[in-house]
Amino acid sequence: MPSIELDLHTHTIASGHGSASTITDMAKTAALRGLRILGISDHGPATFGGGKPSYFRSLSQARRKRLGVEMLYGAEVNILDQQGSLYLDDSVLAHLDYVIASMHRSVKKPGTKEENTAAYIAAMHNPFVCILGHCDDVKYPIDPLAVVKTAIERQVLLEINDSSLRPDGYRGDTRFHDLMLPKVSMACFTTLPTTASLSAPAETSACTARTRIPYNRSSSSFASSSFFTFRPVITRFAPSFA
């Protein structure tokens, strides 16, 4: 079994969609399960009962270590339209450690493959977006090649969410997308020419200095100064956190 080092897609009671745990509750469970890094990524105000801008601004004052677990504070922000507009202002996003951009049916109705692809690509051009959340959702069909190429160029991580992998998951049968995204990403990663964004020196931050999550391209080991070896597809590492 691979070692689980971190979880970046988690929701506390501040997300307002049935989550009941506080940040401290999450840190306790993370410590019990041996995680070294825990990211808090609550939903923003576009989600019913989600966190308000003032909540996300206050996270800059939150403790960076809880119960021996290194803490990162981000947000899962809704993509609102085909232009990739997000429901939190850049002035708020700029103070977070990382930003997950996602599409949810309660906020944005699914479009055509071309429309969904355009929305994801536009969102990845926001300078603070680091991760696309559950972009394997079959309700939002995409052109995987176009999305992966942009993810590599922009150094944005693509998430395969554990909820998508459940046979009875509400996103439908995502198995084809969950196989296709890694295959396409690895093919692109090994064949695309090096770009300026891909040739950034080690020890710069992930996603080309758009987050305070440090990453080292040349190392596969996790350390306090080296959390990621960049690949355009990640999984949600700790499915225990709903």
Secondary structure, DSSP 8 states (H G I E B T S, - for coil): -----EE-----GGG-SS----HHHHHHHHHHTT-SEEEEEEE-TTSTT---HHHHHHGGGS-SEETTEEEEEEEEEEB-STT--BSS-HHHHTTSSEEEEE--TTTS----HHHHHHHHHHHHTSTT--EETTTT-TTS---HHHHHHHHHHHT-EEEE-HHHHSTT-TT---HHHHHHHHHHHHHHHHHS---TTTT--TTSBHHHHTSS-B--TT--S-BTTB-----SEEE-S-TT--
